[in-house]
Amino acid sequence: MKNNPIQVLLKEHEVISKLEQVIISLNDQWEKNEENYERTVIDICDFIQKYSDGYHHHKEEEVLFPALSEHPEFLLQGILDELKEHHENFRDYNTEIRTALEEKNYSLVQTTLERLINELMDHIAIENDELFIMAENLFTEQELEKMYFDFADIDRDLGEANKLELEKIPSEITLK
């Protein structure tokens, strides 16, 4: 299938997953270079807010989840509720990290970052290994293609060039 929306989401997951090693490598880095640590954490928070939440979760919450909910053969509404709750938790973690950073409570920043990335990686695994497979099996090729173009509309509305710039952030962070 040429215009597969699930491939779009999987690619975004690959980009987001690059944060895992970055966050792990940050442990105790504030002791070596406080300014660099703060700048890196701000970059991570901005990426999570603008890319993970702004582009990726937006597609899931506005297109994929409602389509699944409305599908007569989809019987696992509870999983969608759980995944939406995860999205809210990630937003809350981002706020907590920014607050702890302002207070220069770097230990709390790091602990919260690690909790966020661990939960985010579990969340991604659930979607990749269960939800996305269900979606590909439930929807017709035409329904999936419509979803693909709905995703493209979201990217266009939010800014395709901006998305491409944001996608570079996880790799660039590792170079600092």
Accessible surface in RSA format (square Angstrom, percent):
REM  Atomic radii and reference values for relative SASA: ProtOr
REM  Chains: A
REM  Algorithm: Lee & Richards
REM  Probe-radius: 1.40
REM  Slices: 20
REM RES _ NUM      All-atoms   Total-Side   Main-Chain    Non-polar    All polar
REM                ABS   REL    ABS   REL    ABS   REL    ABS   REL    ABS   REL
RES MET A   1    98.63  51.1  20.03  13.3  78.60 187.2  27.17  23.1  71.47  94.7
RES LYS A   2   191.14  93.2 153.08  93.9  38.06  90.6 106.50  95.9  84.64  90.2
RES ASN A   3    22.53  15.5  22.30  21.5   0.23   0.6   0.00   0.0  22.53  21.8
RES ASN A   4    18.14  12.5  15.81  15.3   2.33   5.6   1.92   4.6  16.22  15.7
RES PRO A   5     0.00   0.0   0.00   0.0   0.00   0.0   0.00   0.0   0.00   0.0
RES ILE A   6     1.19   0.7   1.19   0.9   0.00   0.0   1.19   0.9   0.00   0.0
RES GLN A   7    98.65  55.2  94.85  69.3   3.80   9.0  39.19  83.4  59.45  45.1
RES VAL A   8    31.01  20.4  27.02  24.5   3.99   9.6  30.59  26.6   0.42   1.1
RES LEU A   9     0.00   0.0   0.00   0.0   0.00   0.0   0.00   0.0   0.00   0.0
RES LEU A  10    46.65  26.0  45.66  32.7   0.99   2.5  45.66  32.1   0.99   2.7
RES LYS A  11   107.87  52.6 106.73  65.5   1.14   2.7  90.73  81.7  17.14  18.3
RES GLU A  12     1.34   0.8   1.34   1.0   0.00   0.0   1.34   2.6   0.00   0.0
RES HIS A  13     3.09   1.7   2.99   2.1   0.10   0.2   2.55   2.6   0.54   0.6
RES GLU A  14   117.46  67.4 109.74  83.0   7.72  18.4  41.47  80.2  75.99  62.0
RES VAL A  15    11.25   7.4  11.25  10.2   0.00   0.0  11.25   9.8   0.00   0.0
RES ILE A  16     1.32   0.7   1.32   1.0   0.00   0.0   1.32   0.9   0.00   0.0
RES SER A  17    30.05  25.4  23.38  31.2   6.67  15.4  18.82  40.1  11.24  15.7
RES LYS A  18   102.25  49.9  89.07  54.7  13.18  31.4  62.22  56.0  40.03  42.6
RES LEU A  19     0.00   0.0   0.00   0.0   0.00   0.0   0.00   0.0   0.00   0.0
RES GLU A  20    50.58  29.0  50.58  38.3   0.00   0.0   2.06   4.0  48.51  39.6
RES GLN A  21   120.30  67.3 118.03  86.3   2.26   5.4  59.28 126.2  61.02  46.3
RES VAL A  22     3.97   2.6   2.45   2.2   1.52   3.7   3.95   3.4   0.03   0.1
RES ILE A  23     0.00   0.0   0.00   0.0   0.00   0.0   0.00   0.0   0.00   0.0
RES ILE A  24    86.75  49.4  80.46  59.9   6.29  15.2  80.99  58.3   5.76  15.6
RES SER A  25    72.31  61.1  53.04  70.8  19.27  44.4  48.94 104.2  23.37  32.7
RES LEU A  26    14.01   7.8  14.01  10.0   0.00   0.0  14.01   9.8   0.00   0.0
RES ASN A  27    75.89  52.3  66.22  64.0   9.67  23.3  10.42  25.1  65.47  63.3
RES ASP A  28    64.59  45.2  64.10  63.8   0.49   1.2  13.31  31.3  51.28  51.1
RES GLN A  29    57.79  32.3  57.13  41.8   0.66   1.6  13.81  29.4  43.97  33.4
RES TRP A  30    40.61  16.3  34.71  16.8   5.91  13.9  21.15  11.3  19.46  31.6
RES GLU A  31   131.50  75.5  93.00  70.4  38.50  91.7  38.84  75.1  92.66  75.7
RES LYS A  32   157.49  76.8 119.85  73.5  37.64  89.6  88.31  79.5  69.18  73.7
RES ASN A  33    76.97  53.1  70.13  67.8   6.84  16.5  22.32  53.7  54.65  52.8
RES GLU A  34    79.23  45.5  73.87  55.9   5.36  12.8  20.05  38.8  59.18  48.3
RES GLU A  35   124.33  71.4 117.85  89.2   6.48  15.4  46.35  89.7  77.98  63.7
RES ASN A  36    39.09  27.0  39.01  37.7   0.07   0.2   3.11   7.5  35.97  34.8
RES TYR A  37     1.29   0.6   0.05   0.0   1.24   3.2   0.93   0.7   0.36   0.4
RES GLU A  38    36.82  21.1  36.82  27.9   0.00   0.0   5.46  10.6  31.36  25.6
RES ARG A  39   108.79  45.7 105.68  53.9   3.11   7.4  54.79  74.9  54.00  32.7
RES THR A  40     3.55   2.5   3.55   3.6   0.00   0.0   1.95   2.6   1.60   2.4
RES VAL A  41     0.00   0.0   0.00   0.0   0.00   0.0   0.00   0.0   0.00   0.0
RES ILE A  42    77.42  44.1  77.20  57.5   0.22   0.5  77.42  55.8   0.00   0.0
RES ASP A  43    36.61  25.6  35.47  35.3   1.13   2.7   5.73  13.5  30.88  30.8
RES ILE A  44     0.00   0.0   0.00   0.0   0.00   0.0   0.00   0.0   0.00   0.0
RES CYS A  45     0.40   0.3   0.40   0.4   0.00   0.0   0.00   0.0   0.40   0.4
RES ASP A  46    37.19  26.1  37.19  37.0   0.00   0.0   5.62  13.2  31.57  31.5
RES PHE A  47     0.00   0.0   0.00   0.0   0.00   0.0   0.00   0.0   0.00   0.0
RES ILE A  48     6.24   3.5   6.24   4.6   0.00   0.0   6.24   4.5   0.00   0.0
RES GLN A  49    97.34  54.4  91.48  66.9   5.86  13.9  23.65  50.3  73.69  55.9
RES LYS A  50   102.22  49.9  95.72  58.7   6.50  15.5  55.39  49.9  46.83  49.9
RES TYR A  51     0.00   0.0   0.00   0.0   0.00   0.0   0.00   0.0   0.00   0.0
RES SER A  52     0.21   0.2   0.21   0.3   0.00   0.0   0.21   0.4   0.00   0.0
RES ASP A  53    31.14  21.8  26.68  26.6   4.46  10.5   4.68  11.0  26.46  26.4
RES GLY A  54    24.66  30.4   0.00   N/A  24.66  30.4  23.26  63.8   1.41   3.2
RES TYR A  55     4.72   2.2   4.72   2.7   0.00   0.0   4.72   3.5   0.00   0.0
RES HIS A  56     1.46   0.8   1.46   1.0   0.00   0.0   1.46   1.5   0.00   0.0
RES HIS A  57     3.16   1.7   3.16   2.2   0.00   0.0   1.65   1.7   1.50   1.7
RES HIS A  58    69.84  38.2  66.00  45.9   3.84   9.8  34.45  35.5  35.38  41.2
RES LYS A  59     0.00   0.0   0.00   0.0   0.00   0.0   0.00   0.0   0.00   0.0
RES GLU A  60     0.00   0.0   0.00   0.0   0.00   0.0   0.00   0.0   0.00   0.0
RES GLU A  61    45.45  26.1  32.84  24.8  12.60  30.0  10.20  19.7  35.24  28.8
RES GLU A  62   106.70  61.3  85.41  64.6  21.29  50.7  14.23  27.5  92.47  75.5
RES VAL A  63    21.95  14.4  16.40  14.9   5.54  13.4  19.73  17.1   2.22   6.0
RES LEU A  64     0.00   0.0   0.00   0.0   0.00   0.0   0.00   0.0   0.00   0.0
RES PHE A  65     2.12   1.1   1.95   1.2   0.17   0.5   2.12   1.3   0.00   0.0
RES PRO A  66    47.81  34.8  41.62  37.9   6.19  22.5  47.40  39.1   0.41   2.5
RES ALA A  67    27.22  25.0  18.67  28.8   8.54  19.4  23.99  33.8   3.22   8.5
RES LEU A  68     0.00   0.0   0.00   0.0   0.00   0.0   0.00   0.0   0.00   0.0
RES SER A  69    50.59  42.7  24.81  33.1  25.77  59.4  21.14  45.0  29.45  41.3
RES GLU A  70   140.50  80.7 111.67  84.5  28.83  68.7  49.80  96.3  90.70  74.1
RES HIS A  71    26.24  14.3  18.89  13.1   7.34  18.8  13.11  13.5  13.12  15.3
RES PRO A  72   117.58  85.7  86.02  78.4  31.56 114.7  98.70  81.5  18.87 117.3
RES GLU A  73   124.60  71.5 106.81  80.8  17.80  42.4  36.01  69.7  88.59  72.3
RES PHE A  74    17.36   8.7   2.64   1.6  14.72  38.3   3.81   2.3  13.56  38.8
RES LEU A  75   153.00  85.2 121.24  86.7  31.76  79.8 127.05  89.2  25.95  69.8
RES LEU A  76    89.34  49.8  86.74  62.1   2.60   6.5  89.34  62.7   0.00   0.0
RES GLN A  77    74.99  41.9  73.12  53.4   1.87   4.5  56.37 120.0  18.62  14.1
RES GLY A  78    49.91  61.6   0.00   N/A  49.91  61.6  38.12 104.6  11.79  26.4
RES ILE A  79    27.06  15.4  20.71  15.4   6.35  15.3  22.90  16.5   4.15  11.3
RES LEU A  80     0.00   0.0   0.00   0.0   0.00   0.0   0.00   0.0   0.00   0.0
RES ASP A  81    74.39  52.1  68.10  67.8   6.29  14.9  30.03  70.7  44.36  44.2
RES GLU A  82    85.16  48.9  81.07  61.3   4.09   9.7  28.29  54.7  56.87  46.4
RES LEU A  83     0.35   0.2   0.35   0.3   0.00   0.0   0.35   0.2   0.00   0.0
RES LYS A  84    79.96  39.0  78.99  48.5   0.97   2.3  40.46  36.4  39.51  42.1
RES GLU A  85   109.12  62.6 103.88  78.6   5.24  12.5  29.77  57.6  79.35  64.8
RES HIS A  86    37.65  20.6  37.38  26.0   0.27   0.7  22.08  22.8  15.57  18.1
RES HIS A  87     0.08   0.0   0.00   0.0   0.08   0.2   0.00   0.0   0.08   0.1
RES GLU A  88    90.58  52.0  90.58  68.5   0.00   0.0  38.26  74.0  52.32  42.7
RES ASN A  89    48.44  33.4  47.67  46.1   0.77   1.9   5.63  13.6  42.81  41.4
RES PHE A  90     4.93   2.5   4.93   3.1   0.00   0.0   4.93   3.0   0.00   0.0
RES ARG A  91    68.99  29.0  61.78  31.5   7.21  17.2  47.80  65.3  21.19  12.8
RES ASP A  92    77.54  54.3  75.55  75.2   2.00   4.7  17.10  40.2  60.44  60.3
RES TYR A  93    23.57  11.0  23.57  13.4   0.00   0.0   9.96   7.5  13.62  16.8
RES ASN A  94    10.48   7.2  10.38  10.0   0.10   0.2   6.50  15.6   3.98   3.9
RES THR A  95    87.01  61.9  84.29  85.5   2.71   6.5  59.64  80.1  27.37  41.4
RES GLU A  96    81.01  46.5  74.28  56.2   6.74  16.0  39.61  76.6  41.40  33.8
RES ILE A  97     0.26   0.1   0.26   0.2   0.00   0.0   0.26   0.2   0.00   0.0
RES ARG A  98    68.44  28.7  67.00  34.2   1.44   3.4  40.34  55.1  28.10  17.0
RES THR A  99    63.41  45.1  62.64  63.5   0.78   1.8  43.69  58.7  19.72  29.8
RES ALA A 100     1.49   1.4   0.60   0.9   0.90   2.0   1.17   1.6   0.32   0.9
RES LEU A 101    13.75   7.7  11.07   7.9   2.67   6.7  11.07   7.8   2.67   7.2
RES GLU A 102   146.84  84.3 113.03  85.5  33.80  80.5  49.29  95.3  97.55  79.6
RES GLU A 103   115.59  66.4  85.13  64.4  30.46  72.5  42.47  82.2  73.12  59.7
RES LYS A 104   113.94  55.6  98.03  60.1  15.91  37.9  77.29  69.6  36.65  39.0
RES ASN A 105    63.85  44.0  56.85  54.9   7.01  16.9  15.79  38.0  48.07  46.5
RES TYR A 106    17.50   8.2  15.16   8.6   2.34   6.1  15.16  11.4   2.34   2.9
RES SER A 107    69.45  58.7  65.96  88.0   3.50   8.1  32.34  68.9  37.11  52.0
RES LEU A 108    78.96  44.0  75.22  53.8   3.74   9.4  78.28  55.0   0.67   1.8
RES VAL A 109     0.00   0.0   0.00   0.0   0.00   0.0   0.00   0.0   0.00   0.0
RES GLN A 110     5.29   3.0   5.29   3.9   0.00   0.0   5.29  11.3   0.00   0.0
RES THR A 111    71.59  50.9  67.08  68.0   4.51  10.8  47.42  63.7  24.18  36.5
RES THR A 112     1.21   0.9   1.21   1.2   0.00   0.0   0.00   0.0   1.21   1.8
RES LEU A 113     0.01   0.0   0.01   0.0   0.00   0.0   0.01   0.0   0.00   0.0
RES GLU A 114    53.60  30.8  53.60  40.6   0.00   0.0  13.91  26.9  39.69  32.4
RES ARG A 115    93.72  39.4  88.52  45.1   5.20  12.4  41.98  57.4  51.74  31.4
RES LEU A 116     0.27   0.1   0.27   0.2   0.00   0.0   0.27   0.2   0.00   0.0
RES ILE A 117     0.94   0.5   0.94   0.7   0.00   0.0   0.94   0.7   0.00   0.0
RES ASN A 118    84.65  58.4  81.24  78.5   3.41   8.2  24.07  57.9  60.58  58.6
RES GLU A 119    61.08  35.1  57.90  43.8   3.18   7.6  30.61  59.2  30.47  24.9
RES LEU A 120     3.67   2.0   3.67   2.6   0.00   0.0   3.67   2.6   0.00   0.0
RES MET A 121    45.46  23.5  40.82  27.0   4.64  11.1  41.16  35.0   4.30   5.7
RES ASP A 122    92.44  64.8  89.84  89.4   2.60   6.1  22.86  53.8  69.58  69.4
RES HIS A 123     1.34   0.7   1.06   0.7   0.28   0.7   1.06   1.1   0.28   0.3
RES ILE A 124     9.22   5.2   9.22   6.9   0.00   0.0   9.22   6.6   0.00   0.0
RES ALA A 125    45.15  41.5  40.22  62.1   4.93  11.2  44.74  63.0   0.41   1.1
RES ILE A 126    43.05  24.5  41.26  30.7   1.79   4.3  42.96  30.9   0.09   0.2
RES GLU A 127     0.00   0.0   0.00   0.0   0.00   0.0   0.00   0.0   0.00   0.0
RES ASN A 128    42.68  29.4  34.79  33.6   7.88  19.0   8.10  19.5  34.58  33.4
RES ASP A 129    94.69  66.3  79.86  79.5  14.82  35.1  23.23  54.7  71.45  71.3
RES GLU A 130    85.13  48.9  79.90  60.4   5.23  12.5  28.00  54.2  57.12  46.6
RES LEU A 131     0.00   0.0   0.00   0.0   0.00   0.0   0.00   0.0   0.00   0.0
RES PHE A 132     2.08   1.0   2.08   1.3   0.00   0.0   2.08   1.3   0.00   0.0
RES ILE A 133    90.54  51.5  90.30  67.3   0.24   0.6  90.45  65.1   0.09   0.2
RES MET A 134    45.50  23.6  42.83  28.3   2.67   6.3  36.55  31.1   8.94  11.8
RES ALA A 135     0.00   0.0   0.00   0.0   0.00   0.0   0.00   0.0   0.00   0.0
RES GLU A 136    63.39  36.4  49.50  37.5  13.89  33.1  14.48  28.0  48.91  39.9
RES ASN A 137   118.35  81.6  85.99  83.1  32.36  77.9  28.21  67.9  90.15  87.1
RES LEU A 138    37.88  21.1  23.00  16.5  14.87  37.4  24.79  17.4  13.09  35.2
RES PHE A 139    17.22   8.6   7.97   4.9   9.26  24.1   8.38   5.1   8.85  25.3
RES THR A 140    72.50  51.6  63.97  64.9   8.53  20.3  69.91  93.9   2.59   3.9
RES GLU A 141   108.27  62.2  99.63  75.4   8.63  20.6  22.80  44.1  85.47  69.8
RES GLN A 142   138.34  77.4 128.71  94.1   9.64  22.9  68.28 145.3  70.06  53.1
RES GLU A 143    75.09  43.1  69.06  52.3   6.02  14.3  32.51  62.9  42.57  34.8
RES LEU A 144     9.89   5.5   9.89   7.1   0.00   0.0   9.89   6.9   0.00   0.0
RES GLU A 145    68.49  39.3  68.49  51.8   0.00   0.0   8.83  17.1  59.67  48.7
RES LYS A 146   135.24  66.0 129.07  79.2   6.17  14.7 108.99  98.1  26.25  28.0
RES MET A 147     7.72   4.0   5.97   4.0   1.75   4.2   7.29   6.2   0.43   0.6
RES TYR A 148    60.25  28.1  59.64  33.9   0.61   1.6  15.26  11.5  44.99  55.5
RES PHE A 149    99.34  49.7  99.34  61.5   0.00   0.0  99.34  60.2   0.00   0.0
RES ASP A 150    37.59  26.3  35.62  35.4   1.98   4.7   8.08  19.0  29.52  29.4
RES PHE A 151     1.62   0.8   1.61   1.0   0.01   0.0   1.62   1.0   0.00   0.0
RES ALA A 152    25.49  23.4  20.37  31.4   5.12  11.6  25.11  35.4   0.38   1.0
RES ASP A 153    63.41  44.4  63.13  62.8   0.28   0.7  19.50  45.9  43.91  43.8
RES ILE A 154    17.00   9.7  16.08  12.0   0.92   2.2  16.96  12.2   0.03   0.1
RES ASP A 155    15.22  10.7  15.22  15.1   0.00   0.0   2.61   6.1  12.61  12.6
RES ARG A 156   132.44  55.6 117.73  60.0  14.71  35.0  58.46  79.9  73.98  44.8
RES ASP A 157   123.89  86.8  86.50  86.1  37.39  88.4  29.70  69.9  94.19  93.9
RES LEU A 158    75.46  42.0  55.23  39.5  20.24  50.9  58.53  41.1  16.93  45.6
RES GLY A 159    23.86  29.4   0.00   N/A  23.86  29.4  23.86  65.5   0.00   0.0
RES GLU A 160    88.37  50.7  82.84  62.7   5.53  13.2  27.23  52.7  61.14  49.9
RES ALA A 161    75.43  69.4  68.16 105.2   7.27  16.5  71.34 100.5   4.09  10.8
RES ASN A 162    72.11  49.7  65.72  63.5   6.39  15.4  21.95  52.8  50.16  48.5
RES LYS A 163    20.92  10.2  20.92  12.8   0.00   0.0   8.10   7.3  12.82  13.7
RES LEU A 164   108.27  60.3 105.81  75.7   2.45   6.2 105.81  74.3   2.45   6.6
RES GLU A 165    98.88  56.8  94.75  71.7   4.13   9.8  43.34  83.8  55.55  45.4
RES LEU A 166    10.71   6.0  10.52   7.5   0.19   0.5  10.71   7.5   0.00   0.0
RES GLU A 167    22.45  12.9  16.56  12.5   5.89  14.0   8.74  16.9  13.71  11.2
RES LYS A 168    97.58  47.6  92.34  56.7   5.23  12.5  60.87  54.8  36.71  39.1
RES ILE A 169    35.39  20.1  35.16  26.2   0.23   0.6  35.39  25.5   0.00   0.0
RES PRO A 170     0.20   0.1   0.00   0.0   0.20   0.7   0.00   0.0   0.20   1.3
RES SER A 171    48.81  41.2  43.92  58.6   4.89  11.3  35.70  76.0  13.10  18.4
RES GLU A 172    86.25  49.5  83.96  63.5   2.29   5.5  31.92  61.7  54.33  44.4
RES ILE A 173     9.01   5.1   3.35   2.5   5.66  13.6   3.35   2.4   5.66  15.4
RES THR A 174    81.51  58.0  50.45  51.1  31.05  74.0  46.59  62.6  34.91  52.8
RES LEU A 175   149.72  83.4 116.55  83.4  33.16  83.4 120.78  84.8  28.94  77.9
RES LYS A 176   112.52  54.9  51.52  31.6  60.99 145.2  74.97  67.5  37.54  40.0
END  Absolute sums over single chains surface
CHAIN  1 A     9095.6       7881.7       1213.9       4726.8       4368.8
END  Absolute sums over all chains
TOTAL          9095.6       7881.7       1213.9       4726.8       4368.8
